[in-house]
């Protein structure tokens, strides 16, 4: 008889309001009804800052597990749980707000920076984020 490993921690699912927003966003932007991608199949500009570690180095940002920022100067403010973005105090954070263009949805309580927690900006404009440079472009 085999028993489940006790060394693995079970992750609790994200709050249902985060799942609902994600599901609605996916429904509105499904592959079948999305317009063709206007950009070429490769990206030739500086990399975007990761919403968790704020680094612009190549890594799978949707699954970043860093506990410290890219420069090792700060503990990370946010974490990924099942690819959703949460503050360490378990508040759901809007992932679209972290993009350069921001988010226009009316859930302002979730519009905080995933790098520092301020509501005035997202991860791309955070003072803790790695500066964009041509050295990390493709």
C-alpha positions in Angstrom: 0.0 0.0 0.0 1.4 3.4 -1.0 0.8 6.6 1.0 1.0 10.1 -0.4 4.2 11.8 0.3 4.1 14.0 3.4 7.0 16.1 2.2 4.9 17.8 -0.5 2.8 20.8 0.7 -0.7 21.2 -0.8 -1.3 24.6 -2.3 -4.7 26.1 -1.6 -6.6 27.2 -4.7 -6.8 30.9 -5.4 -9.9 32.7 -4.1 -12.9 32.3 -6.3 -13.1 35.9 -7.3 -9.6 35.6 -8.9 -10.7 32.5 -10.7 -13.8 34.2 -12.0 -11.8 37.1 -13.4 -9.3 34.8 -15.0 -12.0 32.7 -16.6 -13.8 35.7 -17.9 -10.6 37.1 -19.3 -9.8 33.8 -21.0 -13.3 33.6 -22.5 -13.0 37.1 -23.9 -9.5 36.4 -25.4 -9.8 32.8 -26.6 -7.6 31.6 -29.4 -10.5 31.1 -31.8 -11.9 34.6 -31.6 -8.7 36.6 -31.1 -7.4 38.8 -33.9 -4.2 37.7 -35.6 -1.0 38.7 -33.8 0.2 42.1 -35.1 3.8 41.5 -34.1 6.2 39.1 -35.7 6.6 35.6 -34.2 9.7 36.8 -32.4 10.2 39.7 -30.1 13.2 42.0 -30.8 13.0 44.5 -27.9 14.0 44.6 -24.2 12.4 41.9 -22.1 9.6 42.9 -19.7 10.0 42.9 -16.0 8.8 39.8 -14.2 5.8 40.5 -11.9 7.5 38.5 -9.1 11.3 39.0 -9.2 11.1 42.2 -11.3 14.0 40.9 -13.4 14.3 41.2 -17.1 16.4 38.0 -17.6 15.1 35.1 -19.6 12.9 32.8 -17.4 9.4 31.5 -17.3 7.7 34.5 -15.7 4.3 32.9 -15.4 5.8 30.4 -13.0 8.5 32.5 -11.3 9.2 31.1 -7.8 11.8 33.7 -6.7 11.8 34.7 -3.0 14.0 37.8 -3.6 14.1 40.4 -6.3 16.4 40.0 -9.4 19.2 42.0 -7.6 18.8 40.1 -4.3 18.1 43.4 -2.5 14.5 42.8 -1.4 12.2 40.0 -0.5 9.6 39.6 -3.2 6.2 41.2 -2.5 4.2 38.8 -4.7 4.1 35.2 -5.6 2.5 33.0 -8.2 -0.1 30.4 -7.1 -1.4 28.2 -9.9 -0.2 31.0 -12.3 -2.4 33.6 -10.5 -0.6 36.6 -8.9 -0.9 37.2 -5.1 0.6 39.4 -2.6 2.4 37.5 0.2 -0.5 38.4 2.5 -2.8 36.5 0.1 -4.5 39.5 -1.6 -5.2 38.9 -5.3 -3.2 41.2 -7.6 -4.3 42.2 -11.1 -1.7 40.7 -13.5 -2.7 43.1 -16.3 -2.0 46.1 -14.1 1.7 44.9 -14.1 2.0 45.4 -17.8 3.2 48.7 -19.4 -0.3 49.5 -20.6 -2.0 48.8 -17.3 -5.6 47.6 -16.9 -8.9 49.4 -17.3 -11.1 46.9 -15.4 -12.8 48.3 -12.4 -11.2 46.3 -9.6 -9.0 49.0 -8.2 -8.4 47.2 -5.0 -6.3 44.7 -7.0 -4.4 47.5 -8.9 -1.2 47.4 -6.9 2.4 46.9 -7.9 3.5 43.3 -7.6 7.0 44.6 -6.7 6.3 47.0 -3.9 2.5 47.2 -3.2 2.0 50.8 -4.2 -1.1 51.6 -6.2 0.5 54.3 -8.3 2.2 51.9 -10.8 2.6 48.3 -11.9 5.7 46.1 -12.0 7.1 47.7 -15.3 7.4 51.1 -13.6 8.5 49.9 -10.1 11.7 51.4 -8.7 12.8 47.9 -7.7 12.5 46.6 -11.3 15.6 45.9 -13.4 16.1 48.7 -15.8 15.4 47.9 -19.5 18.4 47.9 -21.6 19.4 46.7 -25.0 21.7 44.1 -23.4 18.8 41.8 -22.6 17.1 42.0 -26.0 17.2 39.1 -28.5 
